[in-house]
Amino acid sequence: MEDSCIELEVKGQTEKMSFEMFVRWCCMVEAIQHISEKCDQLGMSPDDDSWIKPNAIEKYVNERFLSMRYHLINELERP
């Protein structure tokens, strides 16, 4: 699965990316979802960009990568 390519339809065109890159994107989306929920809990304004911490997001992606890859492999291999 690691060497495979993921195909996505974006604006009517097929885009391809490696499975590893797809996993990293999934991790980043998950990180942003967690941050968004926390910002809502704290009552932060959508215009407030003080939450943007690239190093923390990168750390989250790196730490979550293996478990996300395992989860996605299991989901994609389901009949």
Residue pairs with C-beta under 8 A, 6 or more apart in sequence:
1 19
1 73
1 76
1 77
2 19
2 20
2 69
3 18
3 19
4 18
4 19
5 16
5 17
5 18
5 19
6 16
6 17
6 18
6 19
6 21
6 22
7 14
7 15
7 16
8 14
8 15
8 16
8 17
9 15
17 25
19 69
19 72
20 69
22 72
23 65
23 68
23 69
23 72
24 61
24 65
26 68
26 72
27 60
27 61
27 64
27 65
27 68
28 57
28 61
30 64
30 68
31 57
31 60
31 61
31 64
32 57
34 60
35 51
35 57
38 51
39 48
39 51
44 50
44 51
